[in-house]
Amino acid sequence: MRARRCTLSAETFDSAAAAGARPVPRWRAALLRAVPALGLFAAARLTGLLVMAGWAWHIGRSPRMIIARAWDSDWYMLIAEHGYGRVLRWPDGSVQSDLAFFPLYPGLVRAVTTVLPVTSGTAGLLLSWSAAGAAAWGIYAIVERLHGRRTATLVVLLWGLLPHSIVLSMAYTEPVLTAFAAWSLYAVLTRRWLWAGALATLAGLSRPNGIAVAAAVVAVAAYEVFTAHRRGEGAGWRIWTGAAVAPVGWCGFVLSVGFRTGDPLGGYFAVQRGWTSQFDFGIGALRMVRDIVLRPTMFSLVLALLIVAAALLLFALFALERPPVALLVYTAVLVLITVGGSGFFESKPRFLLPAFPLLLPLARVMTKARPGATVAVTVALAGLSFAYGTYLLTLSPLAL
């Protein structure tokens, strides 16, 4: 498939040159191929946003405040406006510090508000929407390279129709992480090691689970170095540099929080424990699953459990297809962090939003199914996505 697409790209240049026209840049040709998928993605997200906004107006709430300043969004906007230093102390003794939030997104928000006459909430939305589009294009580019245009279009559409995809329309960091992750992984697949490492660094500065991108870059680089050594060849300085740079963003912020709190190696994780968030190999998650199964509970927790279970099944199917190492490692780390972490069980589906390779098994089945079946599945997912996104933002008592 790679050779076919490279040939098409070359033909784009050759045919244009033969006709005396100015050659079309490859990035523009790639973008033009992705336009149908990006249009479907934008339509899906715009429809979901309008459904939520209509219901919010109906119940007397401001849609803009919901998507720009709700829950974690407000923490990010306050960091952008005033810097780090906010701490909440609760009667039960727990302490929540804004040092739990990674710095890239609020830094970008602050930069936008410095340049443009907009509020931090508006800047956050502009960044998230732009990042969601860039992420959709990156996802398309990866899947097109591996499985062709039809499967790529379906994956992008399915990503925009996930039950928690309303997050992609909010001032949250998932779109930013996914954009950097997708293009870093694409750079790995095309052996652009410096780009892969630089984008992985930015992903690591976006969210805690951004370390998954660095893990993928380092894993593939290590494999390339090993195979080159076995052939008696040198791996090249670009591979070494990309692998060395990839974890710098994540490690740098974690260490900076540690030094700030007086515990270089454990300070950041202590901050996370204040938010009841820690990696305990799934013990806390299993306890929550037990409570959800055995006791009456909220609808959002039940659906969160079903989504996580579906993600585990999709990961097993994805791994059986023997995907590229970069995608496998990236997805495995995201799933491991989500399942193995405790706290905020209702947010686990949101943590899985960047794990777009999980959609590959479903998309490949849909490409082989009858058109009517594919349309029926898409319509059902759209209804679930729009209704559940509205519920999460306007009716659910739990933070997203």
C-alpha positions as CSV (number, residue, x, y, z in Angstrom):
1,M,0.0,0.0,0.0
2,R,2.9,2.4,0.7
3,A,4.3,2.0,-2.8
4,R,0.9,2.6,-4.4
5,R,0.4,5.9,-2.5
6,C,4.0,7.0,-3.1
7,T,3.4,6.4,-6.8
8,L,0.2,8.4,-6.8
9,S,2.1,11.3,-5.1
10,A,4.8,11.1,-7.7
11,E,2.2,11.1,-10.5
12,T,0.6,14.2,-9.0
13,F,3.9,16.0,-9.5
14,D,4.7,14.4,-12.9
15,S,1.3,15.0,-14.5
16,A,1.3,18.6,-13.3
17,A,4.8,19.2,-14.7
18,A,3.9,17.6,-18.0
19,A,0.9,19.8,-18.3
20,G,3.0,22.9,-17.6
21,A,1.2,23.5,-14.3
22,R,2.8,24.2,-10.9
23,P,3.2,20.9,-9.0
24,V,0.8,20.3,-6.2
25,P,2.7,19.9,-2.9
26,R,2.3,16.5,-1.4
27,W,0.9,17.8,1.9
28,R,-1.9,19.6,-0.1
29,A,-2.6,16.5,-2.1
30,A,-2.8,14.5,1.2
31,L,-5.2,17.1,2.7
32,L,-7.4,17.0,-0.4
33,R,-7.7,13.2,-0.1
34,A,-8.7,13.6,3.6
35,V,-11.3,16.3,2.9
36,P,-14.3,14.0,2.7
37,A,-13.4,12.3,6.0
38,L,-12.7,15.7,7.7
39,G,-16.1,17.0,6.4
40,L,-17.9,14.0,7.9
41,F,-16.0,14.4,11.2
42,A,-16.9,18.1,11.3
43,A,-20.5,17.4,10.6
44,A,-20.7,14.8,13.3
45,R,-19.1,17.1,15.9
46,L,-21.1,20.1,14.9
47,T,-24.4,18.2,15.1
48,G,-23.5,16.8,18.5
49,L,-22.6,20.3,19.7
50,L,-25.9,21.8,18.4
51,V,-27.9,19.0,20.1
52,M,-26.2,19.7,23.4
53,A,-26.6,23.5,23.0
54,G,-30.3,23.2,22.2
55,W,-31.0,21.2,25.3
56,A,-28.8,23.5,27.4
57,W,-30.7,26.5,26.3
58,H,-33.9,24.6,27.0
59,I,-33.0,24.1,30.6
60,G,-31.6,27.6,31.1
61,R,-27.9,27.0,30.9
62,S,-25.2,28.6,28.8
63,P,-23.7,26.2,26.2
64,R,-20.5,28.3,26.0
65,M,-19.9,28.1,29.7
66,I,-20.4,24.4,29.7
67,I,-17.9,23.7,27.0
68,A,-15.4,26.4,27.9
69,R,-15.3,26.6,31.7
70,A,-16.7,23.3,33.1
71,W,-14.7,21.0,35.4
72,D,-11.1,20.5,34.2
73,S,-11.6,23.3,31.6
74,D,-11.9,25.9,34.4
75,W,-8.6,24.6,36.0
76,Y,-6.8,25.0,32.7
77,M,-8.2,28.5,32.1
78,L,-7.2,29.6,35.6
79,I,-3.7,28.4,35.0
80,A,-3.6,30.3,31.7
81,E,-4.9,33.4,33.5
82,H,-2.9,33.4,36.7
83,G,-0.3,30.7,36.5
84,Y,0.2,27.7,38.8
85,G,-0.5,27.9,42.5
86,R,-4.2,27.1,43.1
87,V,-4.9,24.6,45.8
88,L,-8.3,23.4,47.1
89,R,-8.4,21.8,50.6
90,W,-11.5,19.7,51.4
91,P,-13.0,18.9,54.8
92,D,-12.0,15.2,54.5
93,G,-8.3,16.4,54.4
94,S,-7.7,15.8,50.7
95,V,-5.8,18.5,48.8
96,Q,-6.2,19.2,45.1
97,S,-3.4,21.2,43.4
98,D,-3.4,22.5,39.9
99,L,0.1,21.0,39.5
100,A,-1.7,17.9,38.4
101,F,-2.5,19.6,35.1
102,F,0.2,19.6,32.4
103,P,1.3,23.0,31.1
104,L,1.2,23.0,27.3
105,Y,-2.5,23.6,26.8
106,P,-2.8,26.5,29.3
107,G,0.4,27.9,27.9
108,L,-1.1,27.9,24.4
109,V,-4.3,29.5,25.7
110,R,-2.2,32.3,27.3
111,A,-0.4,32.8,24.0
112,V,-3.6,33.1,22.0
113,T,-5.1,35.6,24.4
114,T,-1.9,37.6,24.2
115,V,-2.1,37.8,20.5
116,L,-5.9,37.9,20.0
117,P,-8.6,40.0,21.8
118,V,-10.4,37.0,23.1
119,T,-11.1,35.5,26.5
120,S,-9.3,32.4,27.8
121,G,-12.4,30.3,27.3
122,T,-12.7,31.3,23.7
123,A,-9.0,30.7,23.1
124,G,-9.3,27.3,24.7
125,L,-12.2,26.4,22.3
126,L,-10.3,27.7,19.3
127,L,-7.3,25.6,20.2
128,S,-9.4,22.4,21.0
129,W,-11.4,22.7,17.8
130,S,-8.3,23.3,15.7
131,A,-6.5,20.4,17.4
132,A,-9.5,18.1,16.8
133,G,-9.3,18.8,13.1
134,A,-5.6,18.3,13.0
135,A,-6.0,15.0,15.0
136,A,-8.7,13.8,12.5
137,W,-6.3,14.5,9.6
138,G,-3.5,12.7,11.3
139,I,-5.7,9.7,12.1
140,Y,-6.8,9.6,8.4
141,A,-3.2,9.8,7.2
142,I,-2.1,6.8,9.4
143,V,-5.1,4.6,8.5
144,E,-5.0,5.5,4.8
145,R,-1.3,4.5,4.7
146,L,-2.1,1.1,6.3
147,H,-5.6,0.2,5.0
148,G,-6.7,2.6,2.4
149,R,-9.1,5.6,2.1
150,R,-12.4,3.9,2.9
151,T,-11.2,2.4,6.1
152,A,-9.5,5.7,7.0
153,T,-12.7,7.7,6.4
154,L,-14.7,5.3,8.6
155,V,-12.1,5.5,11.5
156,V,-12.2,9.3,11.5
157,L,-16.0,9.3,11.4
158,L,-16.3,6.7,14.2
159,W,-13.8,8.7,16.3
160,G,-16.1,11.7,15.9
161,L,-19.1,9.6,17.0
162,L,-17.8,7.9,20.1
163,P,-20.1,8.3,23.2
164,H,-17.6,10.7,24.8
165,S,-16.6,12.5,21.6
166,I,-18.4,15.7,23.0
167,V,-15.1,16.2,24.8
168,L,-13.5,17.0,21.4
169,S,-15.7,20.1,21.3
170,M,-14.7,21.3,24.8
171,A,-11.8,23.2,26.2
172,Y,-10.1,20.0,27.2
173,T,-6.7,18.5,26.3
174,E,-7.7,15.3,24.6
175,P,-7.9,16.8,21.1
176,V,-4.4,18.4,21.6
177,L,-2.9,15.2,22.8
178,T,-4.5,13.2,20.0
179,A,-3.2,15.6,17.3
180,F,0.4,15.4,18.5
181,A,0.1,11.7,19.0
182,A,-1.3,11.0,15.5
183,W,1.3,13.0,13.7
184,S,4.1,11.6,15.8
185,L,3.0,8.1,15.0
186,Y,2.7,9.0,11.4
187,A,6.3,10.3,11.5
188,V,7.4,7.0,13.0
189,L,5.7,5.1,10.2
190,T,7.4,7.2,7.6
191,R,10.7,7.2,9.5
192,R,10.9,10.9,10.2
193,W,12.6,10.4,13.5
194,L,13.2,14.1,14.5
195,W,9.6,15.0,13.9
196,A,8.5,11.9,15.8
197,G,10.6,12.8,18.8
198,A,9.6,16.5,18.8
199,L,5.9,15.8,18.5
200,A,6.1,13.2,21.2
201,T,7.7,15.8,23.5
202,L,4.7,18.1,22.9
203,A,2.3,15.2,23.5
204,G,4.1,14.5,26.8
205,L,3.5,18.1,27.8
206,S,-0.2,17.9,27.1
207,R,-1.6,15.2,29.4
208,P,-0.4,12.5,31.9
209,N,-1.1,9.7,29.4
210,G,0.9,11.5,26.8
211,I,3.8,9.3,27.9
212,A,2.2,6.7,25.6
213,V,3.5,8.5,22.5
214,A,7.1,8.6,23.8
215,A,6.8,4.9,24.7
216,A,5.8,4.1,21.1
217,V,8.7,6.2,19.6
218,V,11.3,4.7,21.9
219,A,10.0,1.2,21.3
220,V,10.2,1.4,17.5
221,A,13.5,3.2,17.7
222,A,15.0,0.5,19.9
223,Y,13.8,-2.1,17.5
224,E,15.3,-0.3,14.5
225,V,18.6,0.1,16.3
226,F,18.6,-3.6,17.2
227,T,17.9,-4.8,13.7
228,A,20.5,-2.4,12.3
229,H,23.1,-3.7,14.7
230,R,22.3,-7.3,13.7
231,R,22.8,-6.4,10.1
232,G,26.1,-4.8,11.0
233,E,24.9,-1.3,10.1
234,G,24.6,2.0,11.9
235,A,21.2,3.2,13.0
236,G,21.9,6.8,12.3
237,W,21.9,9.8,14.6
238,R,18.3,10.8,13.8
239,I,16.9,7.7,15.4
240,W,18.9,8.2,18.5
241,T,18.0,11.9,18.7
242,G,14.3,11.2,18.2
243,A,14.2,8.5,20.8
244,A,16.1,10.7,23.3
245,V,13.9,13.7,22.7
246,A,10.5,11.9,22.9
247,P,10.2,11.5,26.7
248,V,11.6,14.9,27.5
249,G,8.3,16.8,27.8
250,W,6.6,14.3,30.1
251,C,9.7,13.7,32.2
252,G,10.6,17.3,32.4
253,F,7.2,18.4,33.8
254,V,7.0,15.5,36.2
255,L,10.4,16.3,37.6
256,S,9.7,20.0,37.7
257,V,6.6,19.3,39.9
258,G,8.7,17.0,42.0
259,F,11.4,19.7,42.6
260,R,8.7,22.3,43.3
261,T,7.1,20.0,46.0
262,G,10.4,19.0,47.5
263,D,10.2,15.4,46.3
264,P,11.9,15.2,42.8
265,L,10.8,11.7,41.9
266,G,7.6,11.3,43.9
267,G,6.2,14.8,44.1
268,Y,4.0,14.7,41.0
269,F,2.5,11.4,41.9
270,A,1.8,12.7,45.4
271,V,-0.1,15.6,43.8
272,Q,-2.1,13.0,41.7
273,R,-3.0,11.1,44.8
274,G,-4.6,14.2,46.1
275,W,-7.0,13.8,43.2
276,T,-7.5,10.1,44.2
277,S,-5.6,9.2,41.1
278,Q,-2.8,6.7,41.1
279,F,-1.7,3.6,39.3
280,D,-2.6,0.5,41.4
281,F,-2.6,-2.1,38.6
282,G,-6.4,-2.0,38.5
283,I,-7.3,-2.7,42.1
284,G,-9.3,0.5,42.5
285,A,-11.0,0.0,39.2
286,L,-12.0,-3.6,40.1
287,R,-13.5,-2.4,43.3
288,M,-15.6,0.2,41.4
289,V,-16.7,-2.5,38.9
290,R,-17.8,-4.6,41.8
291,D,-19.9,-1.7,43.2
292,I,-21.4,-0.9,39.8
293,V,-22.4,-4.6,39.2
294,L,-23.7,-5.3,42.8
295,R,-25.3,-2.0,43.8
296,P,-27.6,0.6,42.2
297,T,-25.5,3.3,40.6
298,M,-25.6,6.2,38.2
299,F,-26.1,5.7,34.5
300,S,-22.8,7.4,33.5
301,L,-20.9,4.9,35.6
302,V,-22.7,1.9,34.0
303,L,-22.0,3.2,30.5
304,A,-18.4,4.0,31.5
305,L,-18.0,0.3,32.5
306,L,-19.5,-0.9,29.2
307,I,-17.2,1.5,27.2
308,V,-14.1,0.3,29.0
309,A,-15.1,-3.4,28.5
310,A,-15.7,-2.7,24.8
311,A,-12.3,-1.0,24.6
312,L,-10.6,-4.1,26.0
313,L,-12.3,-6.3,23.5
314,L,-11.4,-4.0,20.6
315,F,-7.8,-4.0,21.9
316,A,-7.6,-7.8,21.8
317,L,-9.0,-7.8,18.2
318,F,-6.6,-5.0,17.3
319,A,-3.5,-6.8,18.7
320,L,-4.5,-10.0,16.8
321,E,-4.2,-8.1,13.5
322,R,-0.5,-7.7,14.2
323,P,-0.5,-3.9,13.7
324,P,2.7,-1.8,13.4
325,V,4.7,-1.8,16.6
326,A,4.2,2.0,17.1
327,L,0.4,1.8,17.1
328,L,0.4,-1.3,19.3
329,V,2.7,0.1,21.9
330,Y,0.9,3.5,21.9
331,T,-2.6,1.9,22.3
332,A,-1.4,-0.7,24.9
333,V,0.1,2.0,27.1
334,L,-3.1,4.1,26.9
335,V,-5.3,1.1,27.8
336,L,-2.9,0.1,30.6
337,I,-2.9,3.6,32.2
338,T,-6.7,3.7,31.9
339,V,-7.5,0.3,33.3
340,G,-4.7,0.2,35.8
341,G,-5.4,3.6,37.3
342,S,-7.8,4.3,40.2
343,G,-10.0,7.3,40.8
344,F,-12.6,9.0,38.6
345,F,-14.0,5.9,37.0
346,E,-16.5,8.0,35.1
347,S,-13.6,9.7,33.2
348,K,-12.0,6.5,31.9
349,P,-13.9,6.6,28.5
350,R,-12.5,10.1,28.1
351,F,-9.0,8.9,28.8
352,L,-9.4,6.4,26.0
353,L,-10.4,9.0,23.4
354,P,-6.8,9.3,22.1
355,A,-6.7,5.5,21.5
356,F,-8.0,5.8,18.0
357,P,-6.4,2.6,16.8
358,L,-9.0,0.7,18.8
359,L,-11.5,1.6,16.1
360,L,-9.6,-0.2,13.3
361,P,-11.2,-3.6,13.9
362,L,-14.7,-2.1,13.8
363,A,-13.9,0.0,10.7
364,R,-12.5,-2.9,8.8
365,V,-15.6,-5.0,9.5
366,M,-17.8,-2.1,8.4
367,T,-15.9,-1.7,5.1
368,K,-16.7,-5.3,4.2
369,A,-20.3,-5.2,5.4
370,R,-23.3,-4.3,3.2
371,P,-23.9,-0.5,2.9
372,G,-27.2,-0.8,4.7
373,A,-25.5,-2.4,7.7
374,T,-22.8,0.2,7.7
375,V,-25.3,3.0,7.6
376,A,-27.4,1.5,10.4
377,V,-24.4,1.1,12.7
378,T,-23.3,4.7,12.0
379,V,-26.8,6.1,12.6
380,A,-27.0,4.2,15.9
381,L,-23.6,5.4,17.0
382,A,-24.6,9.0,16.1
383,G,-27.8,8.8,18.1
384,L,-25.9,7.4,21.2
385,S,-23.1,10.0,20.8
386,F,-25.4,13.0,20.5
387,A,-27.8,11.9,23.3
388,Y,-25.1,10.8,25.7
389,G,-22.9,13.8,25.1
390,T,-25.8,16.0,26.0
391,Y,-26.5,14.0,29.1
392,L,-22.9,14.2,30.3
393,L,-22.7,17.9,29.9
394,T,-26.2,19.0,31.1
395,L,-27.7,16.3,33.3
396,S,-25.0,14.0,34.8
397,P,-24.0,14.9,38.4
398,L,-20.5,13.5,37.8
399,A,-17.6,15.5,36.4
400,L,-16.6,14.4,32.9
